Amino acid sequence: MANERTDSKGGTVRVMLIRSPIGFDRKQAAVVKGLGLRRIRHIVELKDTPETRGMIHKVRHLVTVV
């Protein structure tokens, strides 16, 4: 029986950094780094989980979902 939380068949979400975290709270820069984003216009594909959605929501002014 598959567990919904750990099943690898879930969807993914593509996130792109559109603004620099410089000048914002250091916690937000840590969230951007935790998402795996390194530079502006860098796109990463992440597993669509509530944790990932929460991180995206915390820095929604710096990233966009592609």
Biopython code that builds the backbone (N, CA, C, O; Angstrom):
import numpy as np
from Bio.PDB.StructureBuilder import StructureBuilder

atoms = [
    (1, "MET", "N", (0.842, -1.177, 0.000)),
    (1, "MET", "CA", (0.000, 0.000, 0.000)),
    (1, "MET", "C", (0.891, 1.246, 0.000)),
    (1, "MET", "O", (1.803, 1.363, 0.819)),
    (2, "ALA", "N", (0.630, 2.146, -0.897)),
    (2, "ALA", "CA", (1.462, 3.339, -1.042)),
    (2, "ALA", "C", (1.037, 4.417, -0.049)),
    (2, "ALA", "O", (-0.148, 4.608, 0.223)),
    (3, "ASN", "N", (2.023, 5.103, 0.474)),
    (3, "ASN", "CA", (1.779, 6.213, 1.379)),
    (3, "ASN", "C", (1.760, 7.492, 0.550)),
    (3, "ASN", "O", (2.683, 7.749, -0.223)),
    (4, "GLU", "N", (0.710, 8.293, 0.711)),
    (4, "GLU", "CA", (0.585, 9.509, -0.097)),
    (4, "GLU", "C", (1.734, 10.481, 0.136)),
    (4, "GLU", "O", (2.177, 11.146, -0.800)),
    (5, "ARG", "N", (2.216, 10.572, 1.356)),
    (5, "ARG", "CA", (3.257, 11.546, 1.666)),
    (5, "ARG", "C", (4.608, 11.172, 1.082)),
    (5, "ARG", "O", (5.370, 12.050, 0.677)),
    (6, "THR", "N", (4.917, 9.892, 1.031)),
    (6, "THR", "CA", (6.238, 9.488, 0.583)),
    (6, "THR", "C", (6.228, 8.855, -0.801)),
    (6, "THR", "O", (7.275, 8.441, -1.299)),
    (7, "ASP", "N", (5.074, 8.776, -1.419)),
    (7, "ASP", "CA", (4.987, 8.170, -2.740)),
    (7, "ASP", "C", (5.650, 9.085, -3.763)),
    (7, "ASP", "O", (5.416, 10.293, -3.761)),
    (8, "SER", "N", (6.467, 8.520, -4.626)),
    (8, "SER", "CA", (7.201, 9.318, -5.605)),
    (8, "SER", "C", (6.374, 9.631, -6.843)),
    (8, "SER", "O", (6.863, 10.311, -7.746)),
    (9, "LYS", "N", (5.140, 9.156, -6.909)),
    (9, "LYS", "CA", (4.308, 9.383, -8.088)),
    (9, "LYS", "C", (3.586, 10.724, -8.060)),
    (9, "LYS", "O", (2.856, 11.035, -9.000)),
    (10, "GLY", "N", (3.762, 11.513, -7.033)),
    (10, "GLY", "CA", (3.065, 12.784, -6.909)),
    (10, "GLY", "C", (3.488, 13.773, -7.983)),
    (10, "GLY", "O", (4.459, 13.548, -8.706)),
    (11, "GLY", "N", (2.753, 14.865, -8.078)),
    (11, "GLY", "CA", (3.055, 15.879, -9.065)),
    (11, "GLY", "C", (4.282, 16.682, -8.706)),
    (11, "GLY", "O", (4.832, 16.566, -7.611)),
    (12, "THR", "N", (4.691, 17.491, -9.644)),
    (12, "THR", "CA", (5.825, 18.369, -9.407)),
    (12, "THR", "C", (5.416, 19.796, -9.702)),
    (12, "THR", "O", (4.415, 20.053, -10.371)),
    (13, "VAL", "N", (6.200, 20.703, -9.195)),
    (13, "VAL", "CA", (5.970, 22.126, -9.422)),
    (13, "VAL", "C", (7.303, 22.744, -9.827)),
    (13, "VAL", "O", (8.340, 22.452, -9.233)),
    (14, "ARG", "N", (7.263, 23.602, -10.846)),
    (14, "ARG", "CA", (8.478, 24.283, -11.315)),
    (14, "ARG", "C", (8.471, 25.697, -10.761)),
    (14, "ARG", "O", (7.498, 26.434, -10.918)),
    (15, "VAL", "N", (9.563, 26.066, -10.114)),
    (15, "VAL", "CA", (9.669, 27.366, -9.449)),
    (15, "VAL", "C", (10.836, 28.126, -10.046)),
    (15, "VAL", "O", (11.911, 27.563, -10.255)),
    (16, "MET", "N", (10.624, 29.420, -10.325)),
    (16, "MET", "CA", (11.681, 30.259, -10.887)),
    (16, "MET", "C", (11.900, 31.466, -9.982)),
    (16, "MET", "O", (10.943, 32.100, -9.536)),
    (17, "LEU", "N", (13.166, 31.777, -9.714)),
    (17, "LEU", "CA", (13.525, 32.962, -8.933)),
    (17, "LEU", "C", (13.457, 34.175, -9.847)),
    (17, "LEU", "O", (14.131, 34.221, -10.876)),
    (18, "ILE", "N", (12.647, 35.155, -9.477)),
    (18, "ILE", "CA", (12.502, 36.340, -10.329)),
    (18, "ILE", "C", (13.092, 37.598, -9.693)),
    (18, "ILE", "O", (13.364, 38.569, -10.399)),
    (19, "ARG", "N", (13.297, 37.600, -8.370)),
    (19, "ARG", "CA", (13.911, 38.738, -7.697)),
    (19, "ARG", "C", (14.976, 38.244, -6.742)),
    (19, "ARG", "O", (14.887, 37.134, -6.219)),
    (20, "SER", "N", (15.971, 39.059, -6.519)),
    (20, "SER", "CA", (17.054, 38.707, -5.616)),
    (20, "SER", "C", (16.586, 38.810, -4.163)),
    (20, "SER", "O", (15.856, 39.737, -3.814)),
    (21, "PRO", "N", (16.999, 37.870, -3.317)),
    (21, "PRO", "CA", (16.634, 37.964, -1.900)),
    (21, "PRO", "C", (17.467, 38.989, -1.126)),
    (21, "PRO", "O", (17.242, 39.187, 0.068)),
    (22, "ILE", "N", (18.423, 39.641, -1.788)),
    (22, "ILE", "CA", (19.223, 40.671, -1.131)),
    (22, "ILE", "C", (18.306, 41.831, -0.738)),
    (22, "ILE", "O", (17.508, 42.298, -1.551)),
    (23, "GLY", "N", (18.417, 42.282, 0.473)),
    (23, "GLY", "CA", (17.602, 43.383, 0.951)),
    (23, "GLY", "C", (16.358, 42.916, 1.682)),
    (23, "GLY", "O", (15.639, 43.736, 2.253)),
    (24, "PHE", "N", (16.088, 41.633, 1.678)),
    (24, "PHE", "CA", (14.960, 41.077, 2.405)),
    (24, "PHE", "C", (15.486, 40.348, 3.639)),
    (24, "PHE", "O", (16.695, 40.264, 3.855)),
    (25, "ASP", "N", (14.584, 39.835, 4.426)),
    (25, "ASP", "CA", (14.942, 39.130, 5.650)),
    (25, "ASP", "C", (15.831, 37.926, 5.339)),
    (25, "ASP", "O", (15.645, 37.258, 4.322)),
    (26, "ARG", "N", (16.790, 37.654, 6.210)),
    (26, "ARG", "CA", (17.714, 36.529, 5.994)),
    (26, "ARG", "C", (16.989, 35.196, 5.975)),
    (26, "ARG", "O", (17.428, 34.262, 5.304)),
    (27, "LYS", "N", (15.894, 35.096, 6.696)),
    (27, "LYS", "CA", (15.117, 33.867, 6.702)),
    (27, "LYS", "C", (14.565, 33.582, 5.298)),
    (27, "LYS", "O", (14.495, 32.428, 4.875)),
    (28, "GLN", "N", (14.181, 34.629, 4.593)),
    (28, "GLN", "CA", (13.668, 34.450, 3.238)),
    (28, "GLN", "C", (14.778, 34.005, 2.304)),
    (28, "GLN", "O", (14.537, 33.197, 1.407)),
    (29, "ALA", "N", (15.982, 34.512, 2.490)),
    (29, "ALA", "CA", (17.118, 34.056, 1.685)),
    (29, "ALA", "C", (17.400, 32.589, 1.961)),
    (29, "ALA", "O", (17.773, 31.847, 1.053)),
    (30, "ALA", "N", (17.223, 32.162, 3.212)),
    (30, "ALA", "CA", (17.423, 30.757, 3.555)),
    (30, "ALA", "C", (16.364, 29.879, 2.904)),
    (30, "ALA", "O", (16.657, 28.753, 2.500)),
    (31, "VAL", "N", (15.144, 30.379, 2.799)),
    (31, "VAL", "CA", (14.077, 29.620, 2.138)),
    (31, "VAL", "C", (14.381, 29.479, 0.648)),
    (31, "VAL", "O", (14.193, 28.407, 0.073)),
    (32, "VAL", "N", (14.847, 30.547, 0.030)),
    (32, "VAL", "CA", (15.209, 30.494, -1.392)),
    (32, "VAL", "C", (16.315, 29.464, -1.610)),
    (32, "VAL", "O", (16.266, 28.684, -2.561)),
    (33, "LYS", "N", (17.303, 29.465, -0.731)),
    (33, "LYS", "CA", (18.387, 28.490, -0.826)),
    (33, "LYS", "C", (17.863, 27.077, -0.585)),
    (33, "LYS", "O", (18.300, 26.129, -1.237)),
    (34, "GLY", "N", (16.927, 26.939, 0.351)),
    (34, "GLY", "CA", (16.335, 25.640, 0.630)),
    (34, "GLY", "C", (15.535, 25.091, -0.532)),
    (34, "GLY", "O", (15.435, 23.876, -0.706)),
    (35, "LEU", "N", (14.967, 25.980, -1.328)),
    (35, "LEU", "CA", (14.247, 25.554, -2.531)),
    (35, "LEU", "C", (15.206, 25.115, -3.634)),
    (35, "LEU", "O", (14.794, 24.479, -4.604)),
    (36, "GLY", "N", (16.483, 25.456, -3.484)),
    (36, "GLY", "CA", (17.470, 25.069, -4.483)),
    (36, "GLY", "C", (17.698, 26.110, -5.549)),
    (36, "GLY", "O", (18.346, 25.836, -6.559)),
    (37, "LEU", "N", (17.172, 27.303, -5.340)),
    (37, "LEU", "CA", (17.332, 28.375, -6.327)),
    (37, "LEU", "C", (18.638, 29.104, -6.079)),
    (37, "LEU", "O", (18.933, 29.491, -4.948)),
    (38, "ARG", "N", (19.421, 29.292, -7.129)),
    (38, "ARG", "CA", (20.758, 29.866, -6.984)),
    (38, "ARG", "C", (20.891, 31.265, -7.573)),
    (38, "ARG", "O", (21.621, 32.094, -7.029)),
    (39, "ARG", "N", (20.209, 31.537, -8.657)),
    (39, "ARG", "CA", (20.358, 32.829, -9.320)),
    (39, "ARG", "C", (19.035, 33.226, -9.969)),
    (39, "ARG", "O", (18.126, 32.404, -10.089)),
    (40, "ILE", "N", (18.931, 34.453, -10.375)),
    (40, "ILE", "CA", (17.720, 34.946, -11.010)),
    (40, "ILE", "C", (17.501, 34.199, -12.332)),
    (40, "ILE", "O", (18.444, 33.948, -13.082)),
    (41, "ARG", "N", (16.247, 33.854, -12.596)),
    (41, "ARG", "CA", (15.781, 33.075, -13.748)),
    (41, "ARG", "C", (16.223, 31.613, -13.680)),
    (41, "ARG", "O", (16.170, 30.907, -14.687)),
    (42, "HIS", "N", (16.656, 31.155, -12.509)),
    (42, "HIS", "CA", (16.989, 29.744, -12.314)),
    (42, "HIS", "C", (15.686, 29.004, -12.002)),
    (42, "HIS", "O", (14.909, 29.438, -11.152)),
    (43, "ILE", "N", (15.455, 27.898, -12.688)),
    (43, "ILE", "CA", (14.235, 27.119, -12.516)),
    (43, "ILE", "C", (14.593, 25.772, -11.904)),
    (43, "ILE", "O", (15.528, 25.106, -12.348)),
    (44, "VAL", "N", (13.842, 25.378, -10.882)),
    (44, "VAL", "CA", (13.999, 24.061, -10.282)),
    (44, "VAL", "C", (12.638, 23.373, -10.294)),
    (44, "VAL", "O", (11.594, 24.021, -10.213)),
    (45, "GLU", "N", (12.675, 22.058, -10.395)),
    (45, "GLU", "CA", (11.457, 21.261, -10.362)),
    (45, "GLU", "C", (11.427, 20.515, -9.029)),
    (45, "GLU", "O", (12.319, 19.720, -8.730)),
    (46, "LEU", "N", (10.393, 20.780, -8.235)),
    (46, "LEU", "CA", (10.287, 20.226, -6.895)),
    (46, "LEU", "C", (9.038, 19.378, -6.778)),
    (46, "LEU", "O", (8.072, 19.572, -7.515)),
    (47, "LYS", "N", (9.064, 18.437, -5.848)),
    (47, "LYS", "CA", (7.899, 17.622, -5.577)),
    (47, "LYS", "C", (6.824, 18.491, -4.949)),
    (47, "LYS", "O", (7.112, 19.296, -4.064)),
    (48, "ASP", "N", (5.600, 18.334, -5.397)),
    (48, "ASP", "CA", (4.490, 19.153, -4.923)),
    (48, "ASP", "C", (3.982, 18.594, -3.595)),
    (48, "ASP", "O", (3.147, 17.690, -3.568)),
    (49, "THR", "N", (4.497, 19.145, -2.495)),
    (49, "THR", "CA", (4.094, 18.748, -1.159)),
    (49, "THR", "C", (3.628, 19.983, -0.398)),
    (49, "THR", "O", (3.917, 21.105, -0.814)),
    (50, "PRO", "N", (2.918, 19.800, 0.701)),
    (50, "PRO", "CA", (2.514, 20.959, 1.498)),
    (50, "PRO", "C", (3.704, 21.767, 2.018)),
    (50, "PRO", "O", (3.616, 22.986, 2.161)),
    (51, "GLU", "N", (4.816, 21.086, 2.299)),
    (51, "GLU", "CA", (6.006, 21.784, 2.784)),
    (51, "GLU", "C", (6.579, 22.690, 1.697)),
    (51, "GLU", "O", (6.952, 23.834, 1.957)),
    (52, "THR", "N", (6.642, 22.164, 0.484)),
    (52, "THR", "CA", (7.145, 22.957, -0.637)),
    (52, "THR", "C", (6.225, 24.135, -0.916)),
    (52, "THR", "O", (6.692, 25.248, -1.154)),
    (53, "ARG", "N", (4.923, 23.895, -0.887)),
    (53, "ARG", "CA", (3.964, 24.979, -1.109)),
    (53, "ARG", "C", (4.100, 26.067, -0.042)),
    (53, "ARG", "O", (3.973, 27.254, -0.343)),
    (54, "GLY", "N", (4.356, 25.665, 1.192)),
    (54, "GLY", "CA", (4.547, 26.640, 2.259)),
    (54, "GLY", "C", (5.784, 27.483, 2.053)),
    (54, "GLY", "O", (5.774, 28.685, 2.318)),
    (55, "MET", "N", (6.864, 26.852, 1.576)),
    (55, "MET", "CA", (8.094, 27.604, 1.304)),
    (55, "MET", "C", (7.871, 28.594, 0.164)),
    (55, "MET", "O", (8.335, 29.733, 0.224)),
    (56, "ILE", "N", (7.159, 28.156, -0.872)),
    (56, "ILE", "CA", (6.865, 29.042, -2.002)),
    (56, "ILE", "C", (6.015, 30.218, -1.527)),
    (56, "ILE", "O", (6.242, 31.357, -1.934)),
    (57, "HIS", "N", (5.046, 29.942, -0.674)),
    (57, "HIS", "CA", (4.180, 31.007, -0.165)),
    (57, "HIS", "C", (4.967, 32.023, 0.657)),
    (57, "HIS", "O", (4.664, 33.216, 0.618)),
    (58, "LYS", "N", (5.964, 31.567, 1.394)),
    (58, "LYS", "CA", (6.752, 32.464, 2.242)),
    (58, "LYS", "C", (7.576, 33.454, 1.419)),
    (58, "LYS", "O", (7.828, 34.571, 1.869)),
    (59, "VAL", "N", (7.997, 33.053, 0.218)),
    (59, "VAL", "CA", (8.807, 33.945, -0.635)),
    (59, "VAL", "C", (8.083, 34.209, -1.963)),
    (59, "VAL", "O", (8.721, 34.317, -3.010)),
    (60, "ARG", "N", (6.778, 34.311, -1.913)),
    (60, "ARG", "CA", (5.977, 34.472, -3.139)),
    (60, "ARG", "C", (6.281, 35.758, -3.884)),
    (60, "ARG", "O", (5.980, 35.860, -5.073)),
    (61, "HIS", "N", (6.873, 36.749, -3.212)),
    (61, "HIS", "CA", (7.242, 37.998, -3.860)),
    (61, "HIS", "C", (8.580, 37.880, -4.597)),
    (61, "HIS", "O", (8.947, 38.778, -5.354)),
    (62, "LEU", "N", (9.312, 36.781, -4.382)),
    (62, "LEU", "CA", (10.606, 36.584, -5.012)),
    (62, "LEU", "C", (10.587, 35.516, -6.107)),
    (62, "LEU", "O", (11.478, 35.487, -6.956)),
    (63, "VAL", "N", (9.591, 34.651, -6.095)),
    (63, "VAL", "CA", (9.549, 33.529, -7.033)),
    (63, "VAL", "C", (8.234, 33.529, -7.803)),
    (63, "VAL", "O", (7.274, 34.215, -7.453)),
    (64, "THR", "N", (8.233, 32.734, -8.859)),
    (64, "THR", "CA", (7.003, 32.482, -9.608)),
    (64, "THR", "C", (6.940, 31.006, -9.931)),
    (64, "THR", "O", (7.970, 30.353, -10.101)),
    (65, "VAL", "N", (5.729, 30.482, -10.016)),
    (65, "VAL", "CA", (5.525, 29.083, -10.381)),
    (65, "VAL", "C", (5.324, 29.041, -11.879)),
    (65, "VAL", "O", (4.421, 29.681, -12.418)),
    (66, "VAL", "N", (6.180, 28.276, -12.548)),
    (66, "VAL", "CA", (6.161, 28.203, -14.015)),
    (66, "VAL", "C", (5.280, 27.050, -14.444)),
    (66, "VAL", "O", (5.122, 26.805, -15.640)),
]
sb = StructureBuilder()
sb.init_structure("model")
sb.init_model(0)
sb.init_chain("A")
sb.init_seg("    ")
for serial, (resi, resn, name, xyz) in enumerate(atoms, 1):
    if name == "N":
        sb.init_residue(resn, " ", resi, " ")
    sb.init_atom(name, np.array(xyz, "f"), 0.0, 1.0, " ", f" {name:<3s}", serial, name[0])
structure = sb.get_structure()
